[in-house]
Amino acid sequence: MSNRRVDEDKRATLRRFAALGAATPLVGLGSGDDGDDDSSGSSDARDAIVGYVASTPGAHFSKVRDDLQLGTGETQYHLRNLVDDDTLEVRRDGDYKRFFPAGRFSEFEQVALGYLRRDTPRGMLVHLLRDPDATGSELADRLGVSRATVSTYAKELDAVGLLSREDGYAVRNPETVITLLIRHADSFSSDAAAFADDAAELIRFDP
């Protein structure tokens, strides 16, 4: 792919998410592009990050950078300013920093979204919502991972309040988890999209 095509793809991606970001309340406040010679390009990148995080809440730094085709320094600069001016919130999740629109999600929802962004924990939660009686071995078989991997994540999910291990495995606050899966299905993988198609009629929510 030529450099010109790469640049065109990057601009198209930035414009697409910038349109979402520009419509976000408070995005224009405290933008502070001091020291950036290309103020238009900087504004596009800033608005694109806001729009991307709004549509992909819980995305970590590398995903924001890579999906928007931005440089590391550029991404760090804008994310730092967006957190400082209260447009975005950041939550530490192990080795990751995950970003959310400010004031939009509760602590439980932020934790849930962080784990829903991980393939195996998301697969476990989706399968348990479909089949509450699924065992650890069944989850391992369905997800193509080891039983030990399921046990490790089950312990983590229990510790953060997403899973109960008192009598088998049970998703805690399932209505909230289902709502997050449905609302943001397009930003997850096909397993979440398929679940959302089946589960959308089970609950009501204001989009």
Summary of the structure (lengths in Angstrom):
residues: 207
radius of gyration: 18.8
end to end distance: 38.4
largest distance: 59.8
contacts: 638
relative contact order: 0.10
helix: 61%
strand: 9%
